[in-house]
Amino acid sequence: MRKRKVKSEPSPLEALQYLESMRQLSEDKDDPTVMISLRIPGNILKTLKNKAKIENKKYQSLIIELLRLGLKK
C-alpha cells in the first residue's frame, strides 16, 4: 500500500514562489514550452480533441487554456 502524504502548510518561500508564478500568469506572456509526459484517461483525451476540433484549436493549446483557467480559480 502507498503511504499518503500528509498535507502541510506551505513554507513562506513556497508561498512567495506560488504568488510570483500567478503574477506572471496574469501578464499573458508565456515562457517557452517544456515537453512533459502526462497520462490522461483515453475518454478525456478523446473529448479534449473533439472539443478542440469544434473550436478550431490544437488540442494541446486547449489543454493549456483549461489549465490556465483552473489555476486562476
C-alpha positions in Angstrom: 0.0 0.0 0.0 1.1 3.5 -0.7 1.6 5.9 2.1 -0.4 9.1 1.8 1.5 12.3 2.1 0.3 14.5 5.0 -0.7 17.9 3.8 1.2 20.6 5.4 1.2 24.4 5.2 3.5 25.8 2.5 6.6 27.5 3.7 6.9 31.3 3.3 9.3 30.7 0.3 6.8 28.3 -1.4 4.0 30.8 -0.9 6.1 33.6 -2.4 7.1 31.3 -5.4 3.4 30.5 -6.0 2.4 34.1 -5.8 5.1 35.1 -8.2 4.1 32.4 -10.7 0.5 33.5 -10.5 1.6 37.1 -11.1 3.5 36.0 -14.2 0.4 34.1 -15.5 -1.6 37.3 -15.4 0.9 39.1 -17.7 -0.2 37.0 -20.7 3.4 36.4 -21.7 4.4 32.7 -21.5 7.8 31.2 -21.1 8.9 28.8 -23.9 7.1 25.5 -23.7 8.6 22.5 -22.0 7.9 18.9 -23.0 6.3 16.7 -20.4 4.8 13.3 -20.3 1.3 13.1 -18.9 -1.0 10.1 -18.6 -4.7 11.1 -19.3 -7.6 8.7 -19.5 -8.5 7.9 -23.1 -12.1 9.2 -22.8 -10.9 12.6 -21.5 -8.3 12.9 -24.3 -10.8 12.0 -26.9 -13.2 14.6 -25.5 -10.5 17.2 -25.5 -9.6 16.5 -29.1 -13.2 16.7 -30.2 -13.7 20.0 -28.3 -10.6 21.4 -29.8 -11.7 20.4 -33.3 -15.1 22.1 -32.9 -13.3 25.2 -31.6 -10.8 25.1 -34.5 -7.9 24.9 -32.0 -5.0 22.5 -31.4 -5.8 20.1 -28.5 -2.6 20.9 -26.6 -3.5 24.6 -26.8 -6.9 23.8 -25.4 -5.3 21.9 -22.6 -3.1 24.9 -21.7 -6.1 27.2 -21.9 -8.0 24.9 -19.5 -5.1 24.6 -17.1 -4.7 28.4 -17.1 -8.4 28.8 -16.3 -8.2 26.2 -13.5 -5.1 27.9 -11.9 -6.9 31.3 -11.9 -9.8 30.0 -9.9 
